[in-house]
Amino acid sequence: MQTAASPRVRPRLGTDDWILRGTMLAVAALLFVGILLPLYALLSKSFQGPDGGFVGLANYANYFSNPALVYSIQNSVTVTTVATVITLVLAFFYAYGLTRTCIPCKSLFKGIALVPILMPSLLPAISLVYFFGNQGIAKELLFGNSIYGPIGIVMGEAYYVFPHVMTILLIAMSMSDARLYEAATSLGASRTRIFFTVTLPGIRYGLVSAFFVAFTLIITDFGVPKVIGGQYNVLATDVYKQVVGRHDFEMGAVVSMVLLVPAVIAFFADRIVQRRQTAALTARSVPYQPQPSRGRDLFYLIYCSLIGAMILAVLAMAAYASLVRLWPYNLSFTTYHYQFDLRDGGGWAAYRNSIEMASWTALIGTVIIFVGAYLVEKAKGFREGRAVLQFLAMVPMAVPGLVLGLAYVFFFNSPANPLNFLYHTMTILVICTVTHFYTVAHLTGVTALKQMDPEFEAVSASLKVPVYKTFWRVTVPVCVPAILDVSMYLFVNAMTTVSAVVFLYSPDTALASVAVLNMDDAGEIASAAAMGMMIVVTSAGVRLLHAILTRGIARRTQAWRKR
């Protein structure tokens, strides 16, 4: 005899479930408003005319019928490809020297390689002008070629993205399996053959990932081509010229959408590569330990020293240029160029605004990002909500800062938007900056949370401990190093970013990085270098403070790791 199936009874949600769901909904809503709605506003603007009416693909047709604008695509792809390949080669051998040789002072060389991260991308371009410009001290090295164009862009971008590429390759080479090298050596393979059959295949995913990261950073960068590009137009500067120069917001939206395409393609390609790389790792791998070799070690010591010297030379030139009275006629030292209140760009108030904005970005961004990472990684159940939250957290990485900033203009400046009151305030700068750098910080938090055993949450649930107590008393103390890393990452990037905020500031909220841009536009290059040096000094100070705090707090919160 068949009986009617009893109706399915849904389990009642407890207090913890409601807290997790409510928090997840709040974080997802923030990301939805911070990234998807502005991008929709940008896309809609590209289909509108000056009067706001729908014009279909007319704007895109006008864009691709303009030879000058189309050439920008070709120029962008050309300089980006060349700069990416050059950077990849230079960073590869630098990382190889730090991981596969026995050279001394490896920590020092690694620290030097990370120096460009402390700078806005405008600053190395300014230094290159002092080196190779019309009155540069080394302009003869260009053999009559001008630094203002593709040569300068390639050199500046190579300097700007070098630490990012080097870091990826350093991690990839550090994960190589020593057993493969032992097997190849025992079979009598030469060093050259081992390099091409073991080393390169072992880091191939890291190489591809580094290529796409460098490609994305370069093609979307605004600072270097703005300072040193001259008449050589690229997509990033075209967006700026259309919006700021011509006030053609519709065409600016079109160029932004075109700029978004290669960034999205590179992002998804990088995601695919990283998934394959994770699948290739095994728990049986043995770390590779290099053996001393006098000739090889000497070569890489010289190579790393030369690269490190060039990195420091660019920084030193910026510092020197900011301290001489009138380049190149009066080289006496002065602090005249640090009198920012006498310059265009916002004065010392811009510097203070940057510190305020970076501090709020680090504080608010760290809280939101770490809570979001916790919900994605530790909130069991709610599969659909976690998947949506993870998707929203990954979207910002595919959106260039310049595109995101312009999208914020169209979205928050709309009179119909109830959030219109945020436009031209410090709040919108913080929101945009947190959103722009959300993904990397989110992945850092997720990685740290993956190291925690799920049994922590299971035991807490069995003891009926509220989820917020477990989070505050267990999860946060264990993940303090990662939390500090996220806050430092957000602060430094907030200090150095230009593209994400160049369309959003007002006279009262001008930032130091934007002041560098404005002073360079006004011809006050030495003052621009001076403001850039203030950003570098501040960023370096925060990194030093981070190192001290990390060591001190870790002694209290990470003592359980020591046995």
C-alpha positions in Angstrom: 0.0 0.0 0.0 1.3 3.4 -0.9 1.2 6.3 1.5 1.2 9.9 0.7 4.6 11.5 1.0 4.9 13.6 4.1 5.6 17.3 3.3 9.3 18.3 3.6 9.9 20.4 6.7 12.6 23.0 6.5 14.8 23.2 9.6 14.3 26.3 11.6 17.0 28.9 11.4 18.8 29.6 14.6 20.1 33.0 15.8 23.6 32.3 14.4 22.1 31.5 11.0 20.1 34.8 10.9 23.3 36.7 11.9 25.3 35.1 9.1 22.6 35.6 6.5 22.0 39.2 7.5 25.7 40.0 7.5 26.2 38.2 4.1 23.3 40.2 2.6 24.8 43.4 3.9 28.3 42.8 2.5 26.8 41.6 -0.8 24.7 44.7 -1.0 27.7 46.9 -0.4 29.6 45.2 -3.2 26.6 45.3 -5.5 26.3 49.1 -5.0 30.1 49.5 -5.1 30.8 47.7 -8.3 27.9 46.3 -10.4 25.5 49.3 -10.3 28.3 51.8 -11.3 29.4 49.5 -14.2 25.8 49.3 -15.4 25.6 53.1 -15.3 28.8 53.3 -17.3 27.5 50.8 -19.9 24.3 52.7 -20.2 26.1 56.0 -20.7 28.0 54.6 -23.6 24.6 54.1 -25.4 23.4 57.6 -24.7 23.7 60.9 -26.6 24.6 64.3 -25.1 20.9 64.9 -24.2 20.7 61.5 -22.4 18.6 59.9 -25.1 19.3 56.3 -26.3 21.5 56.3 -29.5 22.2 52.6 -29.8 25.7 51.8 -31.2 26.2 55.2 -32.6 28.9 56.2 -30.1 30.8 53.0 -30.8 30.5 53.5 -34.5 31.9 57.1 -34.1 34.7 55.7 -32.0 35.9 53.1 -34.4 35.5 55.5 -37.4 38.0 57.9 -35.7 41.5 56.8 -36.8 43.2 58.6 -33.9 41.2 56.8 -31.3 41.6 53.5 -33.0 45.3 54.0 -33.1 45.2 54.2 -29.3 44.2 50.5 -29.2 47.1 49.5 -31.4 49.4 51.7 -29.3 48.2 50.3 -26.0 48.6 46.7 -27.2 52.0 47.4 -28.6 53.6 49.1 -25.6 51.8 46.8 -23.2 53.1 43.6 -24.9 56.7 45.0 -25.2 56.8 46.2 -21.6 55.3 42.9 -20.3 57.8 40.8 -22.1 60.8 42.9 -21.0 59.5 43.0 -17.4 58.9 39.2 -17.4 62.5 38.5 -18.6 64.1 40.9 -16.1 62.0 39.7 -13.2 62.5 36.1 -14.1 66.3 36.2 -13.7 66.0 38.4 -10.6 63.7 35.9 -9.0 65.9 33.0 -10.2 68.9 34.7 -8.5 67.0 34.9 -5.2 65.7 31.3 -5.2 68.2 29.2 -7.2 71.6 30.6 -6.2 73.5 31.2 -3.0 74.1 34.9 -3.4 74.3 37.0 -0.2 71.8 39.6 1.0 68.8 38.0 -0.5 66.4 39.8 1.9 68.0 43.1 0.9 67.5 42.5 -2.8 63.9 41.4 -2.2 63.2 44.6 -0.3 64.8 46.7 -3.0 62.6 45.1 -5.6 59.5 46.0 -3.7 60.4 49.8 -3.6 58.2 50.7 -6.7 55.1 49.6 -4.8 55.6 52.6 -2.5 55.3 55.0 -5.4 52.4 56.3 -7.5 53.1 55.4 -11.1 53.6 59.0 -11.9 56.8 59.3 -9.9 59.1 56.9 -11.8 57.9 58.6 -15.0 59.0 61.9 -13.6 62.3 60.5 -12.7 62.8 59.2 -16.2 62.2 62.7 -17.5 65.1 63.9 -15.3 67.3 61.1 -16.6 66.4 61.1 -20.3 64.3 64.2 -21.0 65.4 67.1 -23.1 67.6 68.3 -20.2 68.2 64.9 -18.7 71.6 63.8 -17.4 71.7 60.7 -19.5 69.7 61.6 -22.6 72.6 60.6 -24.8 71.9 56.9 -23.9 68.8 57.0 -26.0 70.9 57.8 -29.2 68.7 60.7 -30.3 65.4 59.1 -29.5 62.8 60.9 -27.4 61.8 59.6 -24.0 58.3 61.2 -24.6 56.6 58.3 -26.3 56.6 54.5 -26.5 60.2 54.3 -25.2 59.4 56.2 -22.0 56.1 54.3 -21.5 57.8 50.9 -21.8 60.6 52.0 -19.4 58.2 53.5 -16.9 55.8 50.6 -17.0 58.6 48.0 -16.6 59.7 49.8 -13.5 56.1 50.1 -12.2 55.1 46.4 -12.5 58.5 44.8 -11.8 57.7 44.1 -8.1 54.4 42.5 -8.9 55.9 40.2 -11.6 58.9 39.4 -9.4 56.7 38.4 -6.5 54.6 36.0 -8.5 57.7 34.3 -10.0 59.4 34.2 -6.6 56.5 32.3 -5.2 56.4 30.0 -8.2 60.1 29.2 -8.0 59.9 28.6 -4.3 57.4 25.8 -4.8 59.6 23.8 -7.1 60.2 20.1 -6.3 63.8 19.3 -5.5 63.2 15.6 -6.4 63.0 16.5 -10.0 66.3 18.2 -10.0 67.9 15.3 -8.2 66.5 12.9 -10.7 67.7 15.0 -13.6 71.2 15.3 -12.1 71.5 11.6 -11.5 70.6 10.9 -15.1 73.5 13.2 -16.2 71.4 16.1 -17.6 73.3 19.3 -18.2 72.4 22.5 -16.4 71.0 23.9 -19.7 68.8 20.9 -20.3 67.6 20.9 -16.6 66.7 24.6 -17.1 64.5 23.9 -20.1 63.1 20.5 -19.1 62.6 21.0 -15.3 62.8 24.7 -14.3 60.6 26.3 -17.0 57.9 23.5 -17.1 57.8 23.7 -13.3 56.9 27.4 -13.2 55.0 27.6 -16.4 51.8 28.5 -14.7 53.5 31.2 -12.7 55.0 32.6 -15.9 51.6 32.7 -17.6 50.0 34.2 -14.5 52.7 36.9 -14.2 52.3 37.7 -17.9 48.6 38.4 -17.6 49.0 40.3 -14.3 51.6 42.5 -15.9 49.6 42.9 -19.1 46.5 44.0 -17.1 48.4 46.5 -14.9 50.2 48.1 -17.8 47.3 48.4 -20.3 45.1 50.0 -17.6 47.8 52.2 -16.0 47.2 55.9 -16.4 50.1 57.6 -14.6 53.1 56.6 -16.7 51.6 57.5 -20.1 50.1 60.7 -18.8 53.5 62.0 -17.7 55.8 60.6 -20.3 53.6 59.5 -23.2 53.8 62.8 -25.1 51.7 62.6 -28.3 51.6 58.8 -28.2 48.0 58.1 -27.1 46.9 55.0 -25.3 43.5 53.9 -24.1 44.0 55.0 -20.5 45.0 58.6 -21.5 42.2 58.7 -24.0 39.6 58.2 -21.3 41.1 61.1 -19.3 41.3 63.4 -22.4 37.7 62.7 -23.4 36.3 63.4 -19.9 38.6 66.1 -18.6 39.8 67.7 -21.8 36.7 67.6 -24.1 34.0 66.9 -21.5 32.7 64.2 -23.8 31.4 61.8 -21.2 29.6 59.6 -23.7 32.8 59.0 -25.7 34.7 58.6 -22.4 32.3 55.8 -21.5 32.9 54.1 -24.8 36.7 54.2 -24.4 36.3 52.9 -20.9 34.3 49.9 -22.1 36.9 49.2 -24.8 39.6 49.4 -22.1 37.6 47.0 -19.9 37.7 44.2 -22.6 41.4 43.3 -22.5 41.4 43.6 -18.7 38.5 41.2 -18.4 40.1 38.7 -20.9 43.4 38.8 -19.0 41.6 38.4 -15.7 39.7 35.3 -16.7 42.8 33.8 -18.4 44.7 34.3 -15.2 41.9 32.7 -13.2 42.1 29.6 -15.4 45.9 29.4 -15.1 45.7 29.7 -11.3 43.2 26.9 -11.0 45.5 24.6 -13.0 48.4 25.6 -11.0 46.7 24.7 -7.7 45.7 21.3 -9.2 49.4 20.6 -10.1 50.7 21.0 -6.5 51.3 17.9 -4.4 51.9 17.4 -0.7 55.0 15.3 -1.4 57.0 18.1 -2.9 60.4 18.7 -1.4 61.7 22.4 -1.3 64.6 23.0 -3.6 67.9 24.0 -1.8 70.5 25.6 -4.2 74.1 24.5 -4.0 77.0 27.0 -4.1 78.5 27.7 -7.6 81.1 30.4 -7.7 80.6 31.5 -11.4 76.8 31.3 -11.3 76.5 33.0 -7.9 78.8 35.8 -9.0 76.8 36.4 -12.2 73.5 36.7 -10.4 75.0 38.8 -7.6 76.1 41.3 -10.3 72.8 41.0 -12.1 70.7 41.6 -9.0 73.0 44.4 -7.9 72.5 46.2 -11.3 68.7 45.8 -11.2 68.6 46.9 -7.6 70.8 49.9 -8.4 68.5 51.0 -11.2 65.5 50.7 -9.0 67.1 52.8 -6.3 68.5 55.3 -8.9 65.0 56.1 -10.0 63.9 56.8 -6.4 67.1 58.7 -5.7 66.6 60.9 -8.8 63.1 61.8 -7.7 64.4 62.7 -4.2 67.3 64.7 -5.7 65.1 66.6 -8.2 62.7 67.6 -5.4 65.6 69.2 -3.4 67.5 71.2 -6.1 66.4 74.8 -6.8 66.2 74.9 -10.6 67.1 71.9 -12.7 69.7 71.9 -14.4 70.9 75.5 -14.0 71.0 75.9 -10.2 71.6 72.6 -8.4 71.9 74.1 -4.9 69.7 72.3 -2.3 66.5 73.8 -1.1 63.1 72.8 0.4 61.4 75.4 -1.8 59.6 72.7 -3.8 58.0 71.3 -0.6 56.1 74.5 -0.1 53.0 72.9 -1.6 50.6 75.6 -0.5 52.3 77.9 -3.1 51.7 75.3 -5.9 48.7 74.1 -7.9 47.3 70.8 -6.8 45.8 71.2 -3.3 48.8 72.1 -1.1 49.6 70.3 2.1 45.8 69.8 2.6 46.0 67.2 -0.3 48.7 65.3 1.6 46.6 65.3 4.8 43.6 64.2 2.8 45.5 61.3 1.4 46.5 60.2 4.9 42.9 60.5 6.1 41.5 58.7 3.1 44.1 55.9 3.3 43.5 55.5 7.1 39.7 55.2 6.6 40.3 52.8 3.7 42.5 50.6 5.8 40.2 50.6 8.8 36.8 50.2 7.1 38.1 48.2 4.2 39.8 45.6 6.5 36.7 45.1 8.5 34.4 44.6 5.5 36.8 42.5 3.6 37.7 40.2 6.4 34.1 39.7 7.4 33.3 39.0 3.8 36.1 36.5 3.5 34.9 34.8 6.7 31.4 34.5 5.3 32.7 32.9 2.1 35.0 30.5 3.8 33.4 29.6 7.1 29.7 30.1 6.8 28.6 26.6 6.1 25.4 26.3 4.2 24.0 29.3 2.3 25.7 27.9 -0.8 24.0 30.3 -3.2 24.7 33.3 -1.0 28.4 32.4 -0.6 28.7 31.9 -4.4 27.2 35.3 -5.1 29.5 36.9 -2.5 32.6 35.3 -3.9 31.6 36.4 -7.4 31.1 40.0 -6.3 34.5 39.9 -4.4 36.3 38.8 -7.6 34.8 41.3 -10.0 36.9 44.4 -8.9 40.1 42.8 -10.0 38.9 42.8 -13.6 37.9 46.5 -13.6 40.6 49.1 -14.2 40.7 51.9 -11.7 40.1 54.5 -14.3 37.0 52.7 -15.5 35.7 52.3 -12.0 36.2 55.9 -11.2 34.3 57.1 -14.3 31.6 54.6 -13.5 31.2 56.2 -10.1 30.8 59.6 -11.7 27.9 58.4 -13.8 26.3 56.5 -10.9 26.7 58.7 -7.9 26.3 62.0 -9.8 22.9 61.1 -11.1 20.2 63.3 -9.5 17.9 60.3 -9.4 20.3 58.3 -7.2 19.5 58.7 -3.5 23.2 58.3 -2.8 23.9 61.4 -4.8 24.9 63.3 -1.6 28.1 61.1 -1.4 29.5 62.6 -4.6 32.6 64.8 -4.2 33.0 63.7 -0.6 35.7 61.8 1.3 33.3 58.9 1.7 33.1 58.2 -2.0 36.9 58.2 -2.3 37.0 55.6 0.5 34.3 53.5 -1.1 35.9 53.6 -4.5 39.4 52.7 -3.2 38.1 49.9 -1.0 36.2 48.5 -4.0 39.2 48.9 -6.4 41.5 46.9 -4.2 39.0 44.5 -2.7 39.9 41.3 -4.5 43.5 40.9 -3.5 42.7 41.7 0.1 39.8 39.3 0.0 42.0 36.5 -1.3 44.5 37.2 1.5 41.8 36.8 4.1 40.4 33.6 2.5 43.9 32.1 2.4 44.4 32.8 6.1 41.0 31.4 7.0 41.6 28.2 5.0 44.5 27.5 7.4 42.0 27.2 10.4 40.5 23.8 11.1 36.7 23.8 10.6 36.5 22.1 14.0 36.7 25.5 15.7 33.3 26.4 14.4 31.9 22.9 15.0 33.0 22.8 18.6 31.7 26.3 19.2 28.3 25.3 17.7 28.1 22.2 19.9 28.8 24.3 23.0 26.2 26.8 21.8 28.7 29.6 21.7 27.3 32.5 19.5 29.0 32.8 16.2 30.1 36.4 16.8 32.0 35.3 20.0 33.8 32.6 18.2 34.7 35.1 15.4 36.0 37.7 17.9 37.7 35.5 20.4 39.2 32.7 18.1 39.1 33.7 14.4 40.4 37.2 14.7 43.3 36.5 17.0 44.5 33.6 14.9 44.3 35.7 11.7 45.9 38.9 13.1 48.9 38.7 10.8 46.7 38.4 7.7 44.4 41.2 9.0 47.4 43.5 9.4 48.6 42.6 6.0 45.3 43.5 4.5 45.2 46.9 6.3 48.8 47.7 5.2 48.0 46.7 1.6 44.9 49.0 1.6 46.7 51.9 3.1 49.7 51.9 0.8 47.5 51.4 -2.3 45.2 54.2 -1.2 48.2 56.5 -0.8 49.6 55.7 -4.3 46.4 55.3 -6.4 45.7 57.9 -9.1 43.4 56.3 -11.7 40.6 55.3 -9.3 40.2 58.7 -7.8 41.2 61.2 -10.5 37.5 61.8 -11.5 36.0 61.8 -8.0 37.9 64.4 -5.9 36.7 68.0 -5.3 38.8 71.0 -4.3 38.2 70.1 -0.6 39.1 66.4 -1.1 42.1 66.7 -3.4 44.7 63.9 -2.8 48.5 63.8 -2.8 48.6 61.5 -5.8 46.3 63.7 -7.8 48.3 66.7 -6.7 51.4 65.1 -8.3 49.3 64.9 -11.5 48.1 68.4 -11.3 51.5 69.9 -10.5 53.1 68.0 -13.4 50.3 69.3 -15.7 51.2 72.8 -14.5 54.9 72.4 -15.3 55.9 72.3 -11.7 57.7 69.0 -12.1 60.1 69.4 -9.1 57.1 70.0 -6.8 55.4 67.0 -8.3 58.5 64.9 -7.5 58.5 66.4 -3.9 54.9 65.4 -3.3 55.6 61.9 -4.8 58.5 61.6 -2.3 56.1 62.5 0.6 53.9 59.6 -0.6 56.9 57.2 -0.7 58.1 58.3 2.8 54.6 57.8 4.2 54.1 54.4 2.6 57.6 53.3 3.8 56.8 54.5 7.3 53.6 52.5 7.4 55.3 49.4 6.1 57.9 49.8 8.9 55.2 50.3 11.5 53.4 47.3 10.1 56.5 45.2 10.5 56.9 46.3 14.1 53.2 45.8 15.0 53.2 42.4 13.3 56.1 41.2 15.3 54.8 42.6 18.6 51.2 41.4 18.2 52.3 38.0 16.8 54.1 37.3 20.1 50.9 37.6 22.0 48.4 36.1 19.5 50.5 33.5 17.8 52.3 31.9 20.7 50.1 28.9 20.3 51.9 28.1 17.0 55.2 27.4 18.9 55.7 24.0 20.5 
